[in-house]
């Protein structure tokens, strides 16, 4: 299940740099995870300083 970036995102870019699949892109006003490209590795969640990345619920 892909991850999701919540409204707690401050657009610092840490998650985009950490994503090995380049699935995260700058959005307005927060970053966005492409669910088609996300392999759910969790790298983005680990580096987020605001805990703004969570597991999407089914």
Rosetta silent file (secondary structure, phi, psi, omega in degrees, C-alpha in Angstrom):
SEQUENCE: XXXXXXXXXXXXXXXXXXXXXXXXXXXXXXXXXXXXXXXXXXXXXXXXXXXXXXXXXX
SCORE:     score description
SCORE:     0.000 S_00000001
   1 L     0.000  124.450 -178.949    0.000    0.000    0.000 S_00000001
   2 L   -64.176  160.035  178.204    1.587    3.326   -1.013 S_00000001
   3 E   -86.517  168.265 -176.754    2.294    6.025    1.512 S_00000001
   4 E  -136.111  140.888  178.177    0.478    9.357    1.716 S_00000001
   5 E   -99.492  122.036 -177.453    1.741   12.850    2.573 S_00000001
   6 L   -83.416  177.267  178.167   -0.536   14.646    5.041 S_00000001
   7 L   -69.833   -4.605  176.229   -1.182   18.363    5.446 S_00000001
   8 L   -75.982   -6.645  179.693    1.581   18.395    8.089 S_00000001
   9 L   -61.451  132.877  177.324    4.075   18.547    5.192 S_00000001
  10 L  -108.484   12.936  176.888    6.236   21.704    5.250 S_00000001
  11 L    56.106   45.747 -179.779    7.687   21.049    1.762 S_00000001
  12 L   -80.363  -22.633  177.793   11.258   20.617    3.007 S_00000001
  13 L    89.589   -0.832 -178.901   12.138   18.147    0.220 S_00000001
  14 H   -60.734  -39.648 -177.736   13.723   15.497    2.451 S_00000001
  15 H   -68.590  -40.805 -179.791   11.322   12.826    1.212 S_00000001
  16 H   -60.762  -42.781  179.967   11.889   13.592   -2.464 S_00000001
  17 H   -67.799  -30.613 -176.383   15.652   13.212   -2.038 S_00000001
  18 H   -83.907  -17.154 -173.855   15.242    9.932   -0.111 S_00000001
  19 L   -74.526  116.263 -179.000   12.897    8.204   -2.564 S_00000001
  20 L   -72.693  -16.611 -177.870   14.776    5.535   -4.562 S_00000001
  21 L  -101.142    0.129 -176.666   11.938    5.306   -7.113 S_00000001
  22 L    53.882   41.742 -177.634   11.611    9.076   -7.716 S_00000001
  23 L   -91.774   -4.870 -176.791    7.931    8.719   -6.826 S_00000001
  24 E  -111.048  132.791 -177.812    7.741   11.971   -4.840 S_00000001
  25 E  -136.016  152.119  178.979    7.322   15.335   -6.505 S_00000001
  26 L   -66.421  131.737  176.934    6.809   18.896   -5.368 S_00000001
  27 L  -121.665 -168.326  179.819    3.186   19.895   -5.276 S_00000001
  28 L  -131.165  109.219   11.971    1.303   22.943   -4.127 S_00000001
  29 L  -101.018    0.754 -177.037    1.407   23.392   -1.162 S_00000001
  30 L  -126.165  168.266  177.882    2.822   19.965   -0.194 S_00000001
  31 L   -72.597  157.923 -176.283    4.760   17.133   -1.822 S_00000001
  32 E  -128.965  138.468  176.109    2.869   14.355   -3.602 S_00000001
  33 E  -101.207  125.541  176.510    3.593   10.614   -3.846 S_00000001
  34 L   -77.232  111.061 -176.225    2.817    8.958   -7.186 S_00000001
  35 L   -64.975  -23.409  178.467    1.014    5.750   -6.123 S_00000001
  36 L   -73.263  -30.067 -177.131    1.939    4.039   -9.402 S_00000001
  37 L   -95.254  -22.383 -177.394    5.668    4.558   -8.785 S_00000001
  38 L   -68.532  130.201  177.264    5.726    4.035   -5.001 S_00000001
  39 L  -105.929    9.987  175.895    7.036    0.619   -3.927 S_00000001
  40 L    59.577   42.105 -179.465    6.202    1.260   -0.248 S_00000001
  41 L   -78.820  -24.723  177.953    9.807    1.035    0.935 S_00000001
  42 L    87.787    0.329 -179.499    9.299    3.558    3.748 S_00000001
  43 H   -58.347  -41.732 -178.362   12.448    5.589    3.072 S_00000001
  44 H   -63.609  -43.264 -178.682   10.412    8.804    2.831 S_00000001
  45 H   -62.561  -37.400 -179.185    8.615    8.188    6.116 S_00000001
  46 H   -65.756  -34.184 -175.541   11.922    7.636    7.911 S_00000001
  47 H   -94.916   -9.134 -177.334   13.406   10.983    6.844 S_00000001
  48 L   -67.914  119.048 -178.232   10.317   13.192    7.244 S_00000001
  49 L   -73.545  -14.394 -177.873   11.023   15.651   10.092 S_00000001
  50 L  -109.277    6.157 -175.983    7.288   16.311   10.669 S_00000001
  51 L    52.460   41.359 -176.945    5.978   12.738   10.557 S_00000001
  52 L   -91.898    0.676 -179.788    3.820   13.915    7.643 S_00000001
  53 E  -113.264  124.608 -176.344    4.096   10.652    5.685 S_00000001
  54 E  -130.856  164.415  175.921    1.823    7.808    6.666 S_00000001
  55 E   -74.545  130.337  176.874    0.698    4.426    5.394 S_00000001
  56 L   -70.844  137.172  178.513   -2.458    4.730    3.302 S_00000001
  57 L   -87.359  142.872  179.983   -5.363    2.782    4.729 S_00000001
  58 L   -71.090    0.000    0.000   -7.240    0.361    2.489 S_00000001
